[in-house]
Structures are given as C-alpha cells and as structure tokens.
Amino acid sequence: MKKYPNLFSPIKLGNLTLKNRIIAAPTSQFNLSPQGYLTRESIAYYELKAAGGVAVVTIGDSIVHTKTGKAHRLQIPLDDEMVLTSLGDAAKAIKRHGAIPSIELQHGGKYGGLPSLAGKDVEGRIPYGPSHEITEDGLEVFEMPEELILEIVEAYGKAAAFVKRAGYEMLMVHGAHGWLLSQFLSPKVKYGGSFENRARLILMVLDCIREAVGPGFPIELRMNGDEFIEGGFTQEDGIKLAKLVENKVDLINVSAGNHEIPELFVRTHPTFFLEPGCNVYLATAIKKSVKVPVACVGGITDPEHMEEIIASGKADIVELARALLADPYLPKKASAGKTEEITPCLRCLTCMSEILVRNTVICTVNPRVGNEFENKFLLPPPEKLKKVLIAGGGPGGMQAAITAAARGHQVILCEKTSSLGGGLKFAEHIPFKDDLHKFRKHLEYMIRASKAVVLLNTEVTPEFVGSQSPDVLIVAVGATPIIPKIPGIDIDKVVLATDIHNADVTIGDKVVILGGGLVGCEEAVYLAKSGKDVTVIEMLDEVARDAPVFYRIALMVELGKYVKVVTATEGKAITEEGILCVDSDGKEKLYEADTIICAVGQRSLTSIVDQLRDTAPEFYYIGDCVRPQKVTEAISTGYNTAMSL
C-alpha cells in the first residue's frame, strides 16, 4: 500500500484521467527567445517536472492577445503562428514521461500597458482596463472599448484551438491575481454594477474556449478565493463565481491575492512568514459549494500535508510551483515513501527574485534549476575517480560532499565543531525558519545516505591534509562576524548576531540591533514576535538590501508590523544605557537598550584558505570563505565545484 494513497489516487477531468492528484502549477520562464518562443532550455525545465512524476505540467505566462495583454517583456505569444513548433516540442517532452501537458491562457489587462512587478518594459502600449482610472503613480488607464473586449474574447478561443493543435491536452484560464479577468470581476473598478454583470467577461471567455476545443477537453479556471483588498473581490464573491462557472469548467483552481500589489504578492506566493497552505481554506469553502473538482495552491510543500488535504476533502488536487523547483522528483519520492530524500522548498522567493536580476529562474536549494538542459545532456562522467577532502560542514561543504559522492568519488567531510550545518544551525531556533531547518536536516540525511565519510570535531590543517593525501581539497570554512571598532563594543550587553541562540546568552526586553541587513532584519522580526521591543539601526538609507527582491517585500511587511527601523544612522558608542547614534544630519540620539545585537556583517576566513592553498594537487574554495554569501550561492558553488571533478 502507498504511503499516501489519496494523493496518488487517479481523478477524472473531462475525457482525461490524471494518474495522481499533483499538478505542476504554471510558472514563468524568462529563458525564452527574444520573440517569446520556448527554447531547448525552457523545454527541459518543464520536461524535468514531468519526469518527476506529476500528473499535469502547466506551461505558464502564455498571452492570448499580445498587442494589449503582454504584461512584461518575455511571455509566450499564443497569437503568433511561429511559436507553434516550440510549443509542440514542449508538449511532446512532457508527454514523453506520462504527464499531461497543459498551458495557461492569460491577458495582463491594464498591466499590458502599465509597469508590472515582473518587468517594467511595456513597449509604449496603451493600458486598457475595465474602466477609466488614474493610478497612484499618476498613470492613465483607458476604459476598454466594447469592440476590443469582443476581440480579446475571440483571442481566447483562437488561443485555445491553437494550443490544442500544438498537442496540449488541457488548458488553464487565468482569472486571478489582478490580471484582466479578475480586473473585471473586482468591485473596485465598478464595471457593470452587479456581480453577475462583472462576471460576464469571464463567462464569455469560457464559452468561447469551450466552443473552440469541443466537449471533453479539460478546462481549468484559476480564480481568487479572496482578493484581500478592502472593497474588492471577497470570499463570498469567490463562492458565487465558482457556482456560476462550474458547468463550464472541469477544474476550479483557487488562489488568492494580487500579483501586482506588493503587500498581496506575498499572499499569492506565500513566504515562510505564513503557514504552509495558508490559502487552502478558500478552496475548501468553494469545494463545499460546487460539484466540479477543486484544486488548491500556495506554499504547499510537504507530502504529509498534501495527503491530509486530499484525504480530508479540503480539495481534490494540489498544485505545486516552488516545491517542484526545490525537488522536481517530489512526486516519485513521495510515492515510493522516500520522503527523507525530498529537498524541501524554503518559500524564500529567490526563484522569482532572480527573474528581475538575470531574467532566469534559480533555486536556493536546487542548483540544477536553470541548468536543466546541460544537466540532462552536457555533463560528462568523471574521467578519474578521486579522493576528495572537504574542510567545513556548512551548506556549501555538505552539498559538495553529497554531489562528489554521487559522482563516485571517495569523499571525506571534516567539520571542526560537533555538528554539521554551519550557518544553517540558527534556523532551528526560529519558527518562521523551520523550512531552512528542514533543509539542513535533509542535507545531513543525504550525506548519511551517501558513501561520504564525516569526521566531526576535526579541524583541517596543512598537517591533516598531508596525512590524508587527497587528490582534491575543497575549503568551505565560512566566515566570522565583523565587530565594529566603536567604544563599548566589548561590554556584556553586546551580543553577536551569531550567538543570540546560545544557551548561555540572555536577551533583554528592549533590544537594539546594529545592522539592518538580511540577518539583522530577520533576527529583529524573530525577537519582536517573541515579545521583545526591537529597534534596527542601519547606516544606509534602506534595510535588507541584500535580500532577494520579492522576499524583501514580505520581510518589509513583517518589519512594518513589529519592528522600529531607523535608517541613515550610524552607531557611535555603546554605554550601559544603550547605543549612542548619529544620523545623516549629524544629530546624536541615545537608543536605550538592555541588549545590543551586532549584525554588521561577516568577514571571510581568508587566512585559513591561504594556509591550505598549496596542500593538495587540486584546490578549490567555496561559500563564505570566498566572500560572505547567501545559502543560494553556497549550495550552487558546492554543487558546481563537485560536478567539475
């Protein structure tokens, strides 16, 4: 009997039978061609999800009417005949692994001409929405003419017929997250008056699509269960809409929030500040009101949780996005009962943030993301099996050990303390960092499951390297906290950020954190939620500048709730009363504190690197000992270094 019998039971949608209850939710891909066509890399990205065992893989961000609906620079144009070949190739790649190819039909509405969070390039197009408005930025949105509305409705039908022709066996209509169809649904735009009138467009679209694809072809509708906007689309509206559409669709996918409003973006894409599956209750309310199957989505990462959702009747299907970036093989591993091998998603939004940095998707915990094609076809096996010695049991060192051992090398991992984890150890003390703690435990499990030898309480010195005679030495010894040279920094009330969870450290009720980087801000939220009165002092004009872009949105929301933030201010001296600071205007102020936490950054342990540099035939150094970095870089450099051996 399967460990998760409900999760891995089949379900019928239209004329299809899904082999399990897991759908790969649509995600954007920015490694498309300049025309928006899928490339071999983007096809490999979707194919890997199919290989991992999901029932359906949904291609994301596909626009039905690019002239008015393209919300950012790279989206798949479904009204361009030349995209057909790459679309068909993607469908074939998905079907090759027994999964059903689906695709998301979308229109950006007013964001076809307004700057979007996902990209500012709107190519001078006119923003058309359901009604005339002036945005908070002073930009004008024009009411969409009736002839254009009808043209776009027809475009949905043409796009549906087009994707069916390309080999897709199912499609999703995006009616949520602040895009066109949800713009018309929202009471905020006052289009058409009554709810039934506001729902006319989405009903017209669904009817046009059904006529285009014929009976039996599964149509999925993604809708909001709640917009979470005062005066906007409510949970009651969501139930009304579900009842209106249930005879027109085969699956209702219930999400929430608004992609283009920062405070709601983090509800649409929940971070670890929210409970896993925080939007499931919205799907449950709709499931009680309709007969058609209902899917839930949003921060669902754990197979135990997925099984409970299906078994208890909260939803019929779970849709996963980021969880399948962290581990595309989650379904196969869960089906086989190998849950310890599943790499947990951190819900950190690094994946989406990297889109704005380099137009690509990466993952903190899965270095293969963004390299799917080369990992499948281009990486040769080792020319020679080697003895690999790794100094440092933090995330970079552990990943290097796991990868090198998987490639067949003889691996010895040394950690000078009594436990593995390095910079991840703090996570076990912070409730909202539980996902990161799970990741540390996962790395430890994978090392134990490998053939790597782990030596704790073992410092790697030149003499130790000589005694082992390795072919390769990888140094991952990390960094040490920077201690600013200000008067009073050595008094008892000053605590390093790396030490606040030590058993012998007491944190007072009134806390000042010196340093508003990512570490300082996260510690501030943790302490404030623990009941402390917390102030963050940052010398720059803004805090958390080193955080991933979209995660920073969530972090700023939490800081705004719980923490006093003071920017453009520098610590000058520490006294028994607190910390004396000076702002950019030269004004001094004493911030009283029982405890002052120093979180001004880390300094790489380059002296250790230099001592070990010439002690082995091959030498590499990775992670924080190169320069202080985030977990993402430690994991990727550990993986890539081991793959090069």
Long-range contacts (C-beta under 8 A, 24 or more apart in sequence): 2-335, 2-337, 3-303, 3-334, 3-335, 3-337, 3-339, 4-303, 4-304, 4-306, 4-307, 4-334, 4-335, 5-307, 6-307, 6-310, 6-311, 7-303, 7-306, 7-307, 7-310, 7-318, 7-334, 8-334, 8-335, 9-310, 11-293, 11-316, 11-317, 13-170, 13-218, 13-220, 13-250, 13-251, 13-293, 14-170, 14-216, 14-217, 14-218, 14-219, 14-250, 15-216, 15-217, 15-218, 16-100, 16-169, 16-170, 16-218, 18-55, 18-56, 18-100, 18-317, 19-55, 19-98, 20-53, 20-54, 20-55, 20-331, 20-335, 21-55, 21-306, 21-310, 21-316, 21-317, 21-318, 22-53, 22-54, 22-55, 22-306, 22-317, 22-318, 22-319, 22-320, 22-330, 22-331, 23-54, 23-55, 23-56, 23-57, 23-58, 23-102, 23-295, 23-317, 23-318, 23-319, 23-320, 24-49, 24-50, 24-54, 24-56, 24-57, 24-58, 24-99, 24-319, 24-320, 24-321, 24-324, 25-58, 25-60, 25-297, 25-319, 25-320, 25-321, 26-58, 26-59, 26-60, 26-61, 26-103, 26-104, 26-172, 26-174, 26-321, 27-60, 27-61, 27-321, 27-325, 27-361, 28-60, 28-61, 28-75, 28-118, 28-352, 28-355, 28-361, 29-60, 29-61, 29-74, 29-361, 30-74, 30-355, 30-359, 30-360, 30-361, 31-359, 31-360, 31-361, 31-370, 32-74, 32-76, 33-86, 35-77, 35-80, 35-82, 35-83, 36-66, 36-74, 36-75, 36-76, 36-77, 36-80, 36-83, 37-76, 37-82, 37-83, 37-85, 37-86, 38-76, 38-83, 38-86, 38-87, 38-89, 38-90, 39-86, 40-373, 41-372, 41-373, 42-90, 43-86, 43-89, 43-90, 43-93, 43-373, 44-93, 44-372, 44-373, 44-376, 45-361, 45-369, 45-372, 46-90, 46-93, 46-94, 47-90, 47-93, 47-94, 47-96, 47-97, 47-372, 48-328, 48-368, 48-372, 48-376, 49-94, 49-99, 49-324, 49-328, 50-93, 50-94, 50-95, 50-96, 50-97, 50-98, 50-99, 51-97, 51-328, 51-329, 52-324, 52-327, 52-328, 52-329, 52-330, 52-331, 52-332, 53-329, 53-330, 53-331, 53-332, 53-335, 54-99, 54-320, 54-324, 54-331, 55-99, 55-100, 56-99, 56-100, 56-101, 56-102, 56-170, 57-94, 57-99, 57-100, 57-101, 57-102, 58-102, 58-103, 58-104, 58-172, 59-87, 59-90, 59-101, 59-102, 59-103, 59-104, 59-168, 60-104, 61-104, 61-106, 62-103, 62-104, 62-105, 62-106, 62-159, 62-163, 63-106, 63-107, 63-108, 64-105, 64-106, 64-107, 64-152, 64-155, 64-156, 64-158, 64-159, 65-107, 65-151, 65-152, 65-155, 67-125, 68-107, 68-112, 68-113, 68-125, 68-126, 68-128, 68-148, 68-152, 69-106, 69-107, 69-108, 69-109, 69-112, 69-152, 69-180, 70-108, 70-112, 70-122, 70-123, 70-125, 71-108, 71-111, 71-112, 71-116, 71-118, 71-119, 71-122, 71-179, 72-116, 72-118, 72-119, 72-120, 72-121, 72-122, 73-119, 73-121, 74-119, 74-359, 75-106, 78-105, 78-158, 78-159, 78-162, 78-163, 79-155, 79-158, 79-159, 79-162, 84-162, 84-165, 84-166, 87-163, 87-166, 87-167, 87-168, 88-166, 88-167, 91-166, 91-167, 91-168, 92-167, 95-167, 100-169, 100-170, 101-167, 101-168, 101-169, 101-170, 102-168, 102-169, 102-170, 102-171, 102-172, 102-218, 102-220, 103-163, 103-168, 103-171, 103-172, 104-171, 104-172, 104-173, 104-174, 104-222, 105-156, 105-159, 105-160, 105-163, 105-171, 105-172, 105-173, 105-174, 105-209, 106-174, 106-179, 106-180, 107-152, 107-155, 107-156, 107-179, 107-180, 107-181, 108-179, 108-180, 109-178, 109-179, 109-180, 109-181, 109-183, 109-184, 110-141, 110-183, 111-178, 111-179, 111-260, 113-141, 114-139, 114-141, 116-260, 117-259, 117-260, 117-262, 117-265, 117-550, 118-259, 118-355, 118-356, 119-355, 119-356, 129-183, 129-189, 130-183, 130-184, 130-189, 130-191, 131-189, 131-190, 131-191, 133-189, 149-201, 152-180, 153-201, 153-204, 153-205, 153-208, 154-208, 156-205, 156-208, 156-209, 157-208, 157-209, 157-211, 157-212, 158-212, 160-208, 160-209, 160-212, 160-213, 161-212, 161-213, 164-212, 164-213, 164-217, 169-217, 169-218, 170-217, 170-218, 170-219, 170-220, 171-209, 171-213, 171-217, 171-218, 171-219, 171-220, 172-220, 172-221, 172-222, 172-253, 173-202, 173-205, 173-206, 173-209, 173-219, 173-220, 173-221, 173-222, 173-249, 174-222, 175-202, 175-221, 175-222, 175-223, 175-224, 176-222, 176-223, 176-224, 176-255, 176-256, 177-222, 177-224, 177-255, 177-257, 177-258, 177-259, 177-260, 177-268, 178-227, 178-258, 178-259, 178-260, 178-261, 178-264, 179-259, 181-205, 182-223, 182-224, 182-227, 182-233, 182-258, 185-224, 185-233, 185-237, 185-241, 186-227, 186-229, 186-232, 186-233, 187-231, 187-232, 187-233, 187-237, 188-229, 188-231, 188-232, 195-237, 195-240, 196-244, 199-240, 199-241, 199-244, 202-241, 202-245, 203-244, 203-245, 203-248, 206-245, 206-248, 206-249, 207-248, 210-248, 218-250, 218-251, 219-248, 219-249, 219-250, 219-251, 220-249, 220-250, 220-251, 220-252, 220-253, 220-295, 221-245, 221-249, 221-251, 221-252, 221-253, 222-253, 222-255, 222-297, 223-252, 223-253, 223-254, 223-255, 224-254, 224-255, 224-256, 224-257, 225-254, 225-255, 225-256, 225-279, 225-282, 225-283, 225-285, 225-286, 226-256, 226-282, 227-256, 227-257, 227-258, 227-264, 228-256, 228-257, 228-258, 228-264, 228-267, 229-258, 229-261, 229-264, 235-282, 235-285, 238-282, 238-285, 238-286, 239-285, 239-286, 239-289, 242-286, 242-289, 242-290, 242-294, 243-289, 243-290, 246-290, 246-291, 246-292, 247-292, 249-292, 250-292, 250-293, 251-292, 251-293, 251-294, 251-295, 251-317, 252-286, 252-290, 252-292, 252-293, 252-294, 252-295, 253-294, 253-295, 253-296, 253-297, 253-319, 254-279, 254-282, 254-283, 254-286, 254-294, 254-295, 254-296, 254-297, 254-315, 255-279, 255-297, 255-298, 256-282, 256-298, 262-553, 263-553, 263-557, 265-550, 265-553, 266-349, 266-550, 266-553, 266-554, 266-557, 267-298, 268-298, 269-298, 269-299, 269-321, 269-322, 269-349, 269-352, 269-550, 270-298, 270-299, 270-347, 271-299, 271-347, 271-348, 271-349, 271-551, 271-554, 272-346, 272-347, 272-348, 272-432, 272-433, 272-434, 272-435, 272-436, 273-432, 273-525, 273-554, 273-555, 273-557, 273-558, 274-299, 275-299, 276-300, 276-301, 276-302, 276-305, 276-347, 277-305, 277-309, 280-309, 280-314, 280-315, 281-314, 283-314, 283-315, 284-313, 284-314, 284-315, 287-313, 287-314, 287-315, 287-316, 293-317, 295-319, 297-321, 299-347, 301-326, 301-344, 301-345, 301-347, 301-435, 302-344, 303-330, 303-334, 303-339, 303-342, 304-339, 306-334, 322-347, 322-351, 322-363, 325-351, 325-361, 325-363, 325-366, 325-369, 326-363, 326-365, 326-366, 327-366, 328-366, 340-442, 340-445, 340-449, 341-442, 341-445, 341-446, 341-449, 342-442, 343-439, 343-442, 344-435, 344-438, 344-439, 344-442, 345-435, 346-435, 346-436, 346-439, 347-435, 348-435, 348-548, 348-551, 349-548, 349-549, 349-550, 349-551, 349-554, 350-548, 350-551, 350-630, 350-632, 352-548, 352-550, 353-548, 353-549, 353-550, 353-551, 354-548, 356-549, 356-550, 357-549, 362-632, 362-636, 363-632, 364-630, 364-631, 364-632, 364-635, 365-439, 365-631, 365-635, 367-399, 367-635, 367-636, 367-638, 367-639, 367-640, 368-639, 379-643, 381-407, 381-408, 382-407, 382-408, 382-409, 382-645, 385-409, 385-410, 386-410, 386-470, 386-471, 386-472, 386-618, 386-645, 387-412, 387-468, 387-469, 387-470, 387-471, 387-472, 388-412, 388-470, 388-471, 388-472, 388-473, 388-474, 388-642, 388-645, 389-414, 389-460, 389-465, 389-468, 389-470, 389-472, 389-473, 389-474, 389-616, 390-414, 390-473, 390-474, 390-476, 391-460, 391-473, 391-474, 391-475, 391-476, 391-477, 391-608, 391-612, 392-422, 392-460, 392-475, 392-476, 392-477, 392-478, 392-623, 392-625, 393-417, 393-419, 393-420, 393-421, 393-422, 393-454, 393-456, 393-476, 394-420, 394-421, 394-422, 394-423, 394-424, 394-476, 394-478, 394-623, 394-624, 394-634, 395-421, 395-422, 395-423, 395-424, 395-440, 395-443, 395-623, 395-631, 395-634, 395-635, 395-638, 396-422, 396-476, 396-622, 396-623, 396-624, 396-634, 396-635, 396-637, 396-638, 397-422, 397-474, 397-476, 397-622, 397-623, 397-638, 398-443, 398-444, 398-446, 398-447, 398-638, 399-443, 399-634, 399-635, 399-638, 399-639, 399-642, 400-474, 400-476, 400-622, 400-638, 400-639, 400-641, 400-642, 401-447, 401-450, 401-452, 401-454, 401-642, 402-443, 402-446, 402-447, 402-450, 402-452, 402-642, 403-638, 403-639, 403-642, 403-643, 404-452, 404-642, 404-645, 405-447, 405-450, 405-451, 405-452, 406-450, 407-642, 407-643, 407-645, 409-472, 409-642, 409-645, 410-451, 411-450, 411-451, 411-452, 411-453, 412-452, 412-453, 412-455, 412-468, 412-470, 413-447, 413-452, 413-453, 413-454, 413-455, 414-455, 414-458, 414-459, 414-460, 414-464, 415-454, 415-455, 415-456, 415-457, 415-458, 416-457, 416-458, 416-459, 416-460, 417-456, 417-457, 418-456, 418-457, 419-456, 420-444, 420-447, 420-454, 420-456, 422-476, 422-478, 423-478, 423-624, 423-631, 423-634, 424-631, 426-498, 426-501, 429-501, 430-522, 430-526, 431-526, 431-529, 432-525, 432-526, 432-529, 433-522, 433-526, 436-631, 460-612, 461-611, 461-612, 462-611, 462-612, 462-615, 465-612, 465-615, 465-616, 466-615, 470-616, 471-616, 471-617, 471-618, 472-616, 472-617, 472-618, 472-619, 472-620, 472-645, 473-612, 473-615, 473-616, 473-618, 473-619, 473-620, 474-620, 474-621, 474-622, 474-638, 474-641, 474-642, 475-608, 475-609, 475-612, 475-619, 475-620, 475-621, 475-622, 475-625, 476-621, 476-622, 476-623, 476-624, 476-625, 476-634, 476-638, 477-605, 477-608, 477-609, 477-625, 478-605, 478-623, 478-624, 478-625, 479-602, 479-603, 479-604, 479-605, 479-624, 479-625, 479-628, 480-602, 480-603, 480-605, 481-598, 481-601, 481-602, 481-603, 482-600, 482-601, 482-602, 482-603, 483-598, 483-600, 484-514, 484-571, 484-598, 484-600, 486-571, 486-572, 486-573, 486-574, 487-573, 487-574, 488-573, 488-574, 488-575, 489-574, 489-598, 491-574, 491-576, 493-574, 493-576, 493-593, 493-594, 493-595, 493-596, 494-574, 494-596, 494-597, 494-598, 495-595, 495-596, 495-597, 495-598, 496-597, 496-598, 497-523, 497-597, 497-598, 497-599, 500-527, 500-597, 506-595, 507-532, 507-594, 507-595, 507-597, 508-532, 508-593, 508-594, 508-595, 509-533, 509-594, 510-592, 510-593, 510-594, 510-595, 511-535, 511-593, 511-594, 511-595, 511-596, 511-597, 512-536, 512-537, 512-578, 512-579, 512-591, 512-593, 512-595, 512-596, 512-597, 513-537, 513-596, 513-597, 513-599, 514-571, 514-579, 514-596, 514-597, 514-598, 514-599, 514-600, 515-598, 515-599, 515-600, 515-601, 516-540, 516-543, 516-544, 516-565, 516-567, 517-543, 517-544, 517-545, 517-546, 517-599, 517-600, 517-601, 518-544, 518-546, 518-547, 518-555, 518-630, 519-599, 520-597, 520-599, 520-600, 521-547, 521-555, 521-559, 521-563, 522-555, 523-597, 523-599, 524-559, 524-562, 524-563, 525-555, 525-558, 525-559, 525-562, 525-563, 528-562, 528-563, 529-562, 534-562, 534-563, 534-564, 535-563, 535-564, 535-565, 535-566, 535-591, 535-593, 536-563, 536-564, 536-565, 536-566, 537-566, 537-569, 537-570, 537-571, 537-579, 537-581, 537-591, 538-565, 538-566, 538-567, 538-568, 538-569, 539-568, 539-569, 539-570, 539-571, 540-567, 540-568, 541-567, 541-568, 542-567, 543-567, 546-630, 566-591, 601-628, 602-628, 603-628, 604-628, 618-645
